[in-house]
Amino acid sequence: MLMDIIKARHSIRKYTSQQISREDLDKILEAGNYAPNAGGGQRSMMVAIHDKEKAVHLGQMNLARFNRTNLEGSYVSKEQPSIIDNPKMKNGFYDAPTVVCIFCQENFLFNTADAFCIAENMILQATELGISSCIISRGYETFDCPEGRDLCKEWGVPENYSCQAFVILGYIDGPQPASKPRRENRVVVVE
């Protein structure tokens, strides 16, 4: 069953305006809260934006500081284009109605690893619930401005924490993308 969920998960970048339920959001957050974390220290926190208008605004903040100069020749997907594929996009969260910000303690060697364990747990739980998702980067850049710092204060994020990742959540607008074939020679077993 778990392998079916893993294989069914796709990074979705086209969303309807339909909001996910608070009950489903709570299940997704619970999954994130039970993610592995370095040394069991639980040096992270999640802030869920369950308001489409606020999520869109935060997505615009996320994209405002995005530097495209290092993306020459990059390409992600025809079915689910990213901001890399379409420079006309105005929202780094693709208009998803819910976003979860994952904050972790700064200057901790495993803060990014902890954040992505949380994100992975959340997107697998979302998939099981029939909710689409995508993990988004550029967390630090999003909040590295006066408005971002004010939001962190408003949300009670400790001063020594920074955003490592986002999980966007909603319902797919259009058909589910096909799974890409797995590249050969990515797995080696040494016995």
Buried (B, 14 or more C-beta within 10 A) or exposed (E): EEEEBEEEBBBBBBBBEEBBEEEBBEBBBEBBBEBEBBEEEEBBBBBBBBBBEBBBBBBBBBBBBBEEEEBEEEEBBEBBBBBBBEEEBEBBBBBBBBBBBBBBBBEBEBBBBBBBBBBBBBBBBBBBBEBBBBBBBBBBBBBEEEEBEEBBEEEEBEEEBBBBBBBBBBBBBEEEBEEEEEEEEEEEEEE
